[in-house]
Amino acid sequence: MDLDAEMGHSFARQISPNCRLVDCKVPSPTCADPPDDTRLDFNEFKRQASLLAMEFFCSGDVAGMVASVKGLGCAAFHDELAALLLRASLDQREKDRCTVVPLLAALHDAGVLSTAQLSRGFEKLVLSWEDLQLDVPGAPGLLVSLLSSRVGLFDRSLFARLPEDLLVKVCGELPPSVVQRTILSHLEELTAFKSEMVGKVEHDLLRTGSPDGLASWLRDECKPAFHHEVVVAACLSSFNGQPLTDAFWMSCFDNQGLRAEKSRLVLEALVQLSQDQLLSETDIQIGFSRVLGIVTAGLESNFKNEDLTHLVALLRTAVEKELLAAQFLKIARRLRFGGSMGVEALRTAQRQTPLHSRRVWGTGDLRQMRAEMHDTIEEYFDSRSTEELAQVLEELHLSAKEQVTFLRKLLVAGMERGETEAVLFAVQELQGFCWTEQEVEGAFHEIRDIEGDLVLDFPDCRECTGKLVKAAVDQGLLKALERIASFEF
């Protein structure tokens, strides 16, 4: 790593928004955020991307690879592509390994790979560096070398955000040199910061219940590149259900209750520190990413159901308090941050935050949205509950166009089932709450537009639609027959 130019400058003072893992302006997706529209499903994309990676490391054809990646039509999955290419490069000879840098740079310059996607791909490898070194002994050093200013691929302030144990491993493998001394100096600064900060979290924040002392100390230290460590230490401290000897309020709780209360204090403190601009989006995202990695690694070796439950509660509450974006849960789950245990925790947290996360459940793409619509319609005809239907629709945050599509699917399902009365009851009950008169009319127009396709699987389509239109007019859902005369059913 080219650290010579960094001498005399503390890594701890380097900050940049280009280290963010998720680019989003709102805490949860809304109707203004269309689902990812990908040509392939995620598993098929990974298969084809792996084949392209193998071909690239044989040919070294950057332009051809960029064209092939564009041809896959799966821009939303390119964080996985970045991780896959970086991982594959570790298995190559040094000469071939270096070719991944101009490729990723070309993908970025072509607008095919965003900075956040590149950071997420790198973060996935950072979280699994201990497993990587089993297959590639030099993996830790190779990962750190990607942050060299000579490489120019990643924001160099990412170096200050690398895990301490990874840097210790790299430093131990280096011969005495300027680079080793620079990393050692950085490690000493990081270790001292973490040691004092953990004390502030435990004895100031948790003992007094106020983040003011911690906030004042962070301002005085002025080491913003280390602030993600505050998120890590604070969250991990909530897993300890043992009371502090000088915090008498803790004696009022049992182990589980104290964990929950610590979690509440910690998350409220993180929200306050975020509002005070002492924690950035980058700090929150990388912090929770590392918490996922640390906790799930412990669960893999010594599973405790209460720890998994507590991790889910932390993620759920962080999303509910709008500290952590719901998109983070979706992306971290898809990239398998924290391995199988991490996926389970993220999936459960998503299910427990439907108002924030339902729109991006599963893969969060257009296929998932269609599946959600189908399941919602099936559940309505099973339960006949318009209250449940309204709740799900609110959680899906459908746009006006998506509402029309949902209504069309609902109306067609009602005709196919011969349950016209039930479907019109739902439409009428929720008009003005879930959809407008114009959206209802738009759904009937969509049925007319796809009539030719419907009749192939539903021969009685024209007759049933005519009856449905007449019933809708009779119930006042469609104002007058002349307004729908153009349907020509």
C-alpha positions, 0 to 999 in steps of 0.5 A, spaced: 500 500 500 502 506 498 502 510 504 508 514 503 504 520 501 500 519 507 505 520 512 504 526 517 496 526 516 492 522 521 487 517 517 482 518 523 481 525 520 479 523 513 472 523 511 468 522 505 461 520 503 464 516 498 464 510 503 457 509 503 454 502 502 447 505 500 445 511 496 438 513 499 435 519 501 429 517 505 429 511 510 424 507 507 422 506 499 416 510 497 412 510 491 417 514 488 422 509 488 421 504 482 422 496 484 429 494 481 427 492 474 432 486 472 432 482 466 435 476 470 433 473 477 439 474 482 441 467 482 441 466 474 445 473 474 450 470 479 451 464 474 452 468 468 457 473 472 461 468 474 462 465 467 464 472 465 469 473 470 472 467 468 472 469 461 475 476 463 481 473 467 483 469 461 482 474 455 483 481 459 478 484 454 476 490 458 471 493 453 468 486 451 467 485 459 463 492 460 459 490 454 457 484 456 455 486 463 451 491 460 448 486 456 446 482 462 441 488 464 441 487 471 444 494 474 441 493 481 446 487 482 452 490 480 454 490 487 455 482 487 459 483 481 464 487 484 464 482 490 465 477 485 470 480 481 474 482 487 474 475 490 476 472 483 482 476 482 485 474 489 486 467 486 489 470 480 497 471 479 499 478 480 499 480 473 492 477 472 490 480 478 491 487 477 487 487 471 481 487 475 482 494 477 482 497 470 475 493 469 472 496 475 474 503 473 471 502 466 465 499 469 464 505 474 466 510 468 461 507 464 456 508 469 455 501 470 457 500 477 456 506 482 461 508 488 456 505 493 456 498 489 463 498 489 464 500 496 459 494 498 462 489 494 469 491 498 465 491 504 462 483 503 470 481 502 472 485 508 467 482 513 469 475 510 477 476 510 478 470 515 474 465 511 478 468 505 485 467 508 483 460 508 483 459 501 488 465 499 493 466 505 495 473 502 488 475 502 488 480 508 494 484 505 491 484 498 485 487 500 488 492 503 493 493 497 486 495 493 486 501 497 492 504 495 492 511 492 496 508 486 491 504 485 485 509 485 479 505 485 477 506 492 476 512 496 482 512 501 479 514 507 476 507 507 483 505 510 481 508 516 475 504 517 478 497 516 477 492 522 482 493 527 484 485 527 485 485 519 490 491 520 493 487 525 494 481 521 496 485 515 501 489 519 504 482 522 506 479 515 509 486 513 517 486 513 520 492 517 518 498 513 515 505 512 509 502 510 509 497 517 511 503 521 505 507 518 500 502 519 502 501 526 502 508 528 495 508 525 493 502 529 496 505 536 491 511 534 485 506 533 486 502 539 487 508 543 481 511 541 477 505 541 479 503 548 477 510 551 471 510 547 468 503 550 469 506 557 465 512 555 459 508 552 459 504 558 460 509 564 457 515 561 452 513 556 449 506 559 451 509 567 447 516 566 443 514 560 445 521 556 449 521 550 452 528 552 458 526 555 460 521 549 458 527 544 463 532 548 468 527 547 467 525 540 468 533 538 474 534 542 477 528 539 476 530 532 477 523 529 471 522 524 473 516 520 473 512 527 466 514 529 463 507 526 466 504 531 462 508 536 456 504 533 459 498 533 461 498 541 454 501 543 450 496 539 455 490 542 454 493 549 447 492 549 448 484 548 451 484 555 445 483 560 450 484 566 448 490 570 454 495 572 456 495 579 455 503 579 449 503 575 443 502 580 438 503 575 440 496 572 439 492 578 431 493 577 432 488 570 433 481 569 438 479 564 433 480 558 430 486 560 436 489 561 438 488 554 432 491 552 433 497 556 440 498 554 438 497 546 433 502 547 438 507 550 444 505 545 439 507 539 436 513 542 443 515 543 445 514 536 439 517 533 441 523 537 449 523 535 446 522 528 442 529 529 448 532 532 452 530 525 457 526 529 455 520 526 454 520 518 450 515 514 457 512 512 458 511 520 451 508 521 451 503 515 459 501 516 457 500 523 451 496 523 455 492 517 460 490 522 455 489 528 452 483 523 459 480 522 461 480 529 455 477 532 454 472 527 461 470 527 460 469 534 453 465 533 456 460 528 461 458 533 456 458 539 449 459 537 445 463 542 438 464 540 437 470 545 443 473 541 440 472 534 433 475 537 437 481 540 440 482 533 434 482 530 431 487 535 437 492 534 436 492 526 428 492 527 428 498 532 434 502 528 429 502 521 423 504 525 427 510 528 429 511 521 436 511 523 438 505 518 435 505 511 430 499 510 434 499 503 440 497 507 436 490 510 435 489 503 442 489 500 445 486 506 441 480 505 442 479 498 449 480 499 449 475 505 453 480 510 454 476 516 453 469 512 447 464 513 446 467 520 446 474 518 441 473 512 436 470 517 437 476 522 436 481 516 430 477 513 426 477 520 428 484 521 425 486 514 418 482 516 418 485 523 418 492 519 413 491 514 411 499 513 418 500 512 421 494 508 415 490 505 416 494 498 423 491 498 422 484 501 426 478 498 430 481 492 426 487 492 426 487 484 420 487 480 419 480 480 418 480 488 413 486 487 409 482 482 409 476 487 407 481 493 401 483 489 399 476 487 400 473 494 396 479 497 390 478 492 390 471 494 390 472 501 384 477 500 380 472 497 381 467 503 380 472 508 375 477 505 378 482 510 379 489 507 382 491 513 388 487 512 388 488 504 388 496 506 394 495 511 398 491 506 397 496 500 399 501 505 406 497 506 407 496 499 407 504 498 404 503 491 405 509 486 399 511 482 401 506 476 402 500 480 395 501 484 392 501 477 396 495 475 394 492 482 386 493 481 386 490 474 389 484 477 384 484 483 378 485 478 381 479 473 382 475 479 375 476 481 372 474 475 376 468 474 374 466 481 367 468 479 367 472 485 365 479 482 361 481 488 367 480 493 372 484 488 367 490 487 366 490 495 373 491 496 374 496 491 368 500 493 370 500 501 377 502 499 376 507 494 378 514 497 383 511 502 387 506 497 385 508 490 382 514 487 376 514 482 381 515 476 385 509 478 379 504 478 377 507 471 384 506 469 384 499 471 378 497 467 382 500 461 388 496 462 383 490 462 380 492 455 387 493 453 390 486 455 383 483 453 386 479 447 391 476 452 386 474 457 381 471 453 387 465 451 387 463 458 380 465 460 375 464 454 369 467 458 373 474 459 369 478 454 362 476 457 365 476 465 368 483 464 361 486 461 357 483 467 363 486 471 362 493 468 355 493 469 355 491 476 361 497 477 356 502 474 350 500 478 354 500 485 357 507 483 364 505 482 364 507 474 360 514 474 356 513 467 356 508 462 357 513 456 364 514 460 366 507 459 363 506 452 369 506 449 371 499 452 367 495 447 367 489 451 
